[in-house]
Amino acid sequence: MIRLSLTARLSLMFMLAVTGVLAAAGYFFGQLSQHHFDELDRHTLHEKLEAASRLLGGLDDAQALPQVRPQLQALLGGHSEMRGFIFDETGAQLYPEAPRAMAEPQLLELVGRRAGELQLDGRVWRGEAGHVRVGSRRLTLLVLLDVTVHKAFFHTFSGWLWGALVLCAALSGLLGWALVRRGLQPLREVTQVAASVSARSLRERIPDESTPAELQQLVQAFNAMLARLEDAFVRLSNFSADIAHELRTPLSNLMTHTEVALTRARTLEQYQDNLHSNLEELQRMSRMIDDMLFLAKADNGLIVPDARPVALEALCTQLLDFYQLSADERDIRFELSGAGRIEGDLAMLRRALSNLLSNALRYTPDGGVIRLAIESDGDEVRLSVANPGTTIAPEHLERLFDRFYRGDPARREGSPSNAGLGLAITRSIVQAHQGRIHCTSAQGWTSFRLEFPG
């Protein structure tokens, strides 16, 4: 099956539209002209028929017909394009005198129809018949008008009309192709930009200043898509570099420990110490891989919370008891206020809040206070975790939830237990619960705010 291009389709539709309009106009013009000529012919025939009827109506008897023959000849036979006939009740032709008594059958057939067209002597005639009573006899008048010239004219006119229609259709097709090709130039520019897009040219954008209004939304949507792709590609590139770095460190440690252990014979205790050290690195890698698998499932919508009523104040109290020992070592206090209840997965929510609390403990200075506040207004339940510390620059706030991202410049030298996936996991859990999370940092305080449907 042949698939026409958009230019060909629009050109064809333009040609068909123009051809249809011209064909309709030509048809109605031809019909109107034909009707005009037919009206003139009928008017002429009717006048002649009325004049002949008045002439014959003045006779007392049909035998006196020879008396008005000169007038009939002047009225009906004085023009080459007109002929007249008179018949009696039996169909005998009384005028003009015929060599045979009966008239030609086609004339009598036209008389029976009262009006119409016939072929006679190789020409086309239009006729109209009428009756007149002369004395006791009923005579029939038939007047014929030669319309051969009219028929030839309309035949020639139809030929020229259809020829002009074909020519106009061809010209309209070429003109439509040129106009459509010119009009689709912005679309070709979009195609060229789309064809040139690659991983190295995601910064390309389609200028929309000269774009037609019909393509404005398409161009804007395409530019927005390129912006999203560029952002996603940058994030993916950073993610690939970060994950390579994060996995390289434990692998290097494992290789170093193993190489050192193999340099010479060791005691059983030394081998055990080396294996324990390797086990810690393997556990770190295992946790990192588990976290990455969790995020991959979350990105594909495979994380479905087991929704049950969860009292946030009770969950926070349990977690604060768990982290209290670590906080006491640094003289850090916890403050919890408010209460609220949501529908959610207890294990997933515990993991999300645990990530926030461990993050707050890591960056809170000794002797500081970590504040947890729960607010509920019926439609929404909000939980905030705020801690003092260095203010985070605005350009880092939105990226805090990216994988392997750490706001400080030395993030690649961070704690071995901190892979930079905690906040990304927290955001995935909150979004799985149809909630939102965002971070604010100002005047030495950083606050993570979680919002859940009530």
C-alpha positions in Angstrom: 0.0 0.0 0.0 1.4 3.4 -1.1 1.6 5.9 1.7 1.4 9.5 0.4 3.4 12.2 2.0 1.7 15.0 3.9 2.5 17.4 1.1 1.0 15.1 -1.5 -2.1 14.5 0.6 -2.8 18.2 1.2 -2.0 19.0 -2.5 -4.4 16.3 -3.6 -7.2 17.6 -1.2 -6.6 21.1 -2.4 -6.8 20.0 -6.1 -10.0 18.0 -5.4 -11.6 20.9 -3.6 -10.8 23.4 -6.4 -11.9 20.9 -9.0 -15.1 20.2 -7.1 -15.9 23.9 -6.8 -15.1 24.6 -10.5 -17.1 21.5 -11.6 -20.1 22.6 -9.6 -19.9 26.2 -10.9 -19.6 24.9 -14.5 -22.5 22.5 -14.1 -24.8 25.2 -12.6 -23.7 27.7 -15.3 -24.4 25.2 -18.1 -27.8 24.4 -16.6 -28.6 28.0 -16.2 -27.6 28.8 -19.8 -29.6 25.8 -21.1 -32.6 26.9 -19.1 -32.3 30.4 -20.5 -32.2 29.2 -24.1 -35.0 26.8 -23.5 -37.2 29.6 -22.1 -36.5 31.7 -25.2 -37.4 28.8 -27.5 -40.6 28.1 -25.6 -41.5 31.8 -25.6 -41.0 32.0 -29.4 -43.0 28.7 -30.0 -45.8 29.9 -27.7 -46.1 33.2 -29.5 -46.2 31.6 -32.9 -48.7 29.0 -31.7 -51.0 31.7 -30.2 -50.9 33.8 -33.4 -51.7 30.8 -35.6 -54.5 29.8 -33.2 -56.1 33.3 -33.4 -55.7 33.2 -37.2 -57.5 29.8 -37.6 -60.0 30.7 -34.9 -61.4 33.4 -37.2 -62.5 30.9 -39.9 -66.0 29.6 -40.0 -65.1 26.3 -41.6 -62.0 24.3 -42.2 -62.7 24.4 -45.9 -61.7 28.1 -45.8 -58.2 27.2 -44.8 -56.8 28.2 -48.3 -57.9 31.7 -47.6 -55.4 32.2 -44.8 -52.6 30.1 -46.3 -50.6 33.2 -47.3 -50.8 34.5 -43.7 -49.8 31.1 -42.3 -46.9 31.0 -44.7 -45.8 34.4 -43.6 -46.3 33.4 -39.9 -44.8 29.9 -39.9 -42.9 29.5 -43.1 -41.2 32.8 -43.4 -38.2 31.7 -41.4 -35.8 28.9 -42.2 -35.5 27.9 -38.6 -39.2 27.6 -38.1 -41.9 25.3 -39.5 -45.6 24.8 -38.9 -48.1 22.0 -39.4 -51.9 21.6 -39.2 -53.6 18.3 -38.7 -57.2 17.2 -38.5 -58.8 14.7 -36.2 -57.7 11.8 -38.3 -54.1 12.9 -38.3 -54.2 14.0 -41.9 -51.8 16.9 -42.7 -53.7 19.9 -43.9 -50.8 22.4 -43.9 -48.5 22.4 -45.6 -49.9 20.2 -48.2 -48.3 16.8 -48.0 -47.9 14.3 -50.9 -49.6 11.7 -48.7 -52.6 12.0 -46.6 -51.1 11.0 -43.3 -48.4 13.0 -41.5 -45.1 11.4 -40.5 -45.4 9.3 -37.4 -42.8 11.2 -35.4 -44.8 14.4 -35.9 -47.9 12.8 -34.6 -45.9 11.4 -31.7 -44.8 14.9 -30.8 -48.4 16.1 -31.1 -49.4 13.5 -28.6 -46.7 14.8 -26.1 -47.8 18.4 -26.8 -44.1 19.5 -26.6 -40.6 18.1 -27.0 -37.7 17.5 -29.4 -37.4 15.4 -32.6 -35.0 14.7 -35.4 -36.2 15.8 -38.8 -34.3 16.1 -42.0 -31.0 15.7 -40.2 -31.6 18.6 -37.8 -32.9 18.9 -34.2 -36.3 20.6 -33.7 -38.1 21.7 -30.7 -41.9 21.6 -31.1 -45.1 22.7 -29.3 -48.6 21.6 -30.2 -52.1 23.1 -29.5 -55.7 22.6 -30.6 -58.1 25.0 -32.1 -61.8 24.5 -33.2 -62.7 25.7 -36.6 -66.4 25.3 -37.2 -67.3 21.8 -36.3 -63.8 20.4 -36.7 -61.0 20.2 -34.2 -57.6 21.0 -35.7 -54.2 20.5 -34.3 -51.4 23.1 -34.6 -47.7 22.0 -34.4 -44.9 24.6 -34.4 -41.3 23.5 -34.8 -38.2 25.6 -34.0 -34.7 24.6 -35.3 -32.4 24.3 -32.2 -29.6 22.5 -34.0 -27.3 25.5 -33.5 -28.1 25.7 -29.8 -27.3 22.0 -29.4 -24.0 22.4 -31.3 -23.1 25.4 -29.1 -23.8 23.5 -25.9 -21.8 20.5 -27.1 -18.8 22.7 -27.9 -19.3 24.6 -24.6 -19.3 21.3 -22.6 -16.1 20.2 -24.4 -14.3 23.5 -23.6 -15.7 23.5 -20.0 -14.4 20.0 -19.2 -11.1 20.7 -20.9 -10.7 23.9 -18.8 -11.7 21.9 -15.7 -9.0 19.3 -16.3 -6.4 22.1 -16.9 -7.5 24.0 -13.8 -7.3 20.8 -11.8 -3.7 20.2 -12.9 -2.8 23.8 -12.2 -4.4 23.8 -8.8 -2.5 20.6 -8.0 0.8 22.2 -8.9 -0.1 25.4 -7.1 -1.3 23.4 -4.0 1.9 21.4 -3.9 4.0 24.7 -4.0 1.9 26.3 -1.3 1.8 23.3 0.9 5.5 22.7 0.6 6.1 26.4 1.5 3.7 26.1 4.4 5.3 23.0 5.8 8.8 24.5 5.9 8.6 24.9 9.7 7.7 21.3 10.0 10.8 20.3 8.0 12.9 22.4 10.4 11.4 20.5 13.3 12.3 17.3 11.5 15.9 18.4 10.8 16.4 19.4 14.5 14.9 16.0 15.6 17.2 14.2 13.2 20.2 16.0 14.5 19.5 15.3 18.1 22.0 13.0 19.8 23.6 12.6 23.1 26.1 15.4 22.2 23.5 17.8 20.8 20.7 17.8 23.4 21.2 21.5 23.8 19.6 22.1 20.3 16.3 23.9 20.4 13.8 24.9 17.7 13.3 28.6 17.4 9.6 29.4 17.8 9.6 33.1 16.9 8.8 32.5 13.3 6.8 29.3 13.8 3.1 29.4 12.7 0.5 29.4 15.4 -0.6 25.8 14.5 2.9 24.5 15.2 3.6 26.6 18.3 2.4 24.0 20.7 4.3 21.2 18.9 7.5 23.2 18.9 7.1 24.1 22.6 6.3 20.5 23.5 9.3 19.3 21.5 11.7 21.8 23.1 10.4 20.9 26.5 11.0 17.2 25.7 14.6 18.0 24.7 15.0 19.9 28.0 13.8 16.9 29.9 16.0 14.5 27.9 19.0 16.8 28.5 18.3 16.9 32.2 17.8 13.1 32.4 20.9 12.5 30.4 23.0 14.7 32.6 21.6 12.9 35.7 22.2 9.5 34.1 25.8 10.5 33.2 26.4 11.7 36.8 24.7 8.6 38.1 27.0 6.3 36.0 30.1 8.2 37.2 29.0 8.1 40.8 28.0 4.4 40.9 31.4 3.6 39.2 33.2 5.5 42.0 31.1 4.0 44.8 31.6 0.5 43.6 35.3 1.0 42.8 36.2 1.9 46.4 35.0 -1.4 48.1 36.3 -3.4 45.2 39.7 -1.8 45.5 39.6 -2.5 49.3 38.7 -6.2 48.6 41.5 -6.6 46.1 44.1 -4.9 48.3 43.2 -7.0 51.4 43.3 -10.2 49.3 46.6 -9.3 47.6 48.2 -8.5 51.0 46.9 -11.7 52.5 48.4 -13.7 49.6 51.8 -12.1 49.8 52.9 -14.6 52.5 51.5 -17.2 54.8 49.4 -15.9 57.6 48.1 -17.2 60.9 44.5 -18.4 61.2 43.6 -15.2 63.2 45.1 -13.0 60.5 43.1 -14.8 57.8 40.0 -14.4 59.9 40.6 -10.6 60.3 41.1 -10.2 56.6 37.9 -12.1 55.9 36.0 -10.0 58.4 37.3 -6.9 56.7 36.3 -8.2 53.3 32.8 -9.1 54.6 32.2 -5.5 55.7 33.0 -4.3 52.2 30.8 -7.0 50.7 27.9 -6.0 53.0 28.3 -2.4 52.0 28.1 -3.4 48.3 25.1 -5.6 49.0 23.3 -2.7 50.8 24.1 -0.4 47.9 22.8 -2.9 45.3 19.7 -3.5 47.3 19.1 0.3 47.5 19.6 0.6 43.7 17.2 -2.3 43.1 14.6 -0.6 45.3 15.0 2.6 43.3 14.7 0.8 40.0 11.4 -0.8 41.1 10.2 2.5 42.3 11.0 4.1 39.0 8.9 1.5 37.2 6.0 1.7 39.6 6.6 -1.7 41.1 6.6 -0.5 44.7 3.1 -0.9 46.0 2.6 0.1 49.7 0.6 -2.2 52.0 -1.7 0.5 53.1 -2.7 0.3 56.7 -3.5 3.0 59.4 -0.2 4.4 60.7 0.1 6.7 63.7 3.0 9.0 62.8 3.6 10.1 66.4 4.0 6.5 67.5 6.3 5.7 64.6 8.5 8.8 65.3 8.7 7.9 69.0 10.0 4.4 68.1 12.6 5.7 65.8 13.7 8.4 68.3 14.2 5.7 70.9 16.4 3.8 68.5 18.6 6.8 67.7 18.6 8.2 71.2 21.9 6.4 72.1 23.7 7.9 69.1 22.3 11.3 70.0 23.3 11.1 73.6 26.9 10.5 72.6 26.9 13.9 71.0 24.5 15.6 73.4 21.9 16.0 70.7 18.2 16.3 71.8 15.0 15.4 70.0 11.8 17.4 70.1 8.5 15.8 68.8 5.3 17.7 68.6 1.8 17.1 67.0 0.0 13.9 66.0 -1.4 12.5 62.8 -2.6 9.3 61.1 -2.2 8.2 57.5 -2.8 5.1 55.3 0.6 3.7 54.5 3.1 0.9 54.6 4.7 0.9 58.1 8.0 -0.7 57.0 8.5 1.7 54.1 7.6 4.8 56.2 10.0 3.6 58.9 12.8 3.4 56.4 12.0 6.8 54.9 12.0 8.5 58.4 15.1 6.6 59.4 16.9 8.0 56.4 15.9 11.5 57.4 16.8 11.1 61.1 20.2 9.5 60.3 20.9 12.4 57.8 19.9 14.9 60.5 22.1 13.3 63.1 25.1 13.3 60.7 24.9 17.1 60.0 23.7 18.4 63.4 26.5 19.9 65.5 27.1 18.6 69.0 24.6 19.9 71.5 22.1 20.7 68.9 18.3 20.0 68.7 16.5 18.0 66.0 12.8 18.9 65.8 10.0 16.7 64.4 6.6 18.3 63.9 3.4 16.7 62.8 0.5 18.7 61.5 -2.9 17.5 60.3 -5.8 19.5 58.9 -8.1 16.7 57.6 -7.2 16.8 54.0 -3.4 16.6 54.4 -0.9 15.4 57.0 2.5 17.1 57.2 5.7 15.8 58.9 8.8 18.0 59.1 12.3 17.0 60.2 14.5 20.0 60.9 18.1 20.2 62.2 20.6 23.0 62.7 23.7 23.1 60.6 25.4 24.7 57.6 22.9 26.3 55.3 22.5 24.4 52.0 23.0 26.6 48.9 19.8 27.0 46.8 21.3 25.3 43.8 21.8 22.1 45.8 18.3 21.9 47.3 16.6 20.3 44.3 19.5 17.9 43.6 19.6 16.6 47.2 17.2 13.8 46.2 19.3 12.7 43.2 21.1 9.4 43.5 24.7 9.5 44.8 24.5 13.3 45.2 26.1 15.0 48.2 25.9 18.7 48.6 29.4 19.2 50.0 32.3 19.5 47.5 34.1 16.6 49.2 31.1 14.2 48.8 33.3 11.6 47.0 35.3 11.3 50.2 32.3 10.9 52.4 31.5 8.3 55.0 31.8 4.7 53.9 28.3 4.0 55.1 26.9 6.9 53.2 26.4 6.0 49.5 24.1 9.0 48.8 21.0 7.0 48.1 19.0 7.6 51.3 17.2 10.8 50.2 16.4 9.3 46.8 14.9 6.2 48.5 12.9 8.5 50.9 11.5 10.5 47.9 10.5 7.2 46.1 8.7 6.0 49.3 6.9 9.3 49.8 5.8 9.4 46.1 4.6 5.7 46.3 2.3 7.0 49.1 1.0 9.7 46.7 2.8 12.3 48.8 5.4 15.1 48.2 8.7 15.9 49.8 10.8 19.1 49.6 13.7 20.7 51.4 14.3 24.2 52.7 17.4 25.6 54.2 17.9 29.1 55.6 19.4 30.8 58.6 21.3 27.8 59.7 18.3 25.4 59.7 17.6 22.7 57.2 14.1 21.2 57.1 12.7 18.2 55.1 8.9 18.5 54.8 6.8 15.4 53.9 3.1 15.9 52.9 0.7 13.0 52.7 -3.0 12.8 51.8 -5.1 12.8 54.9 
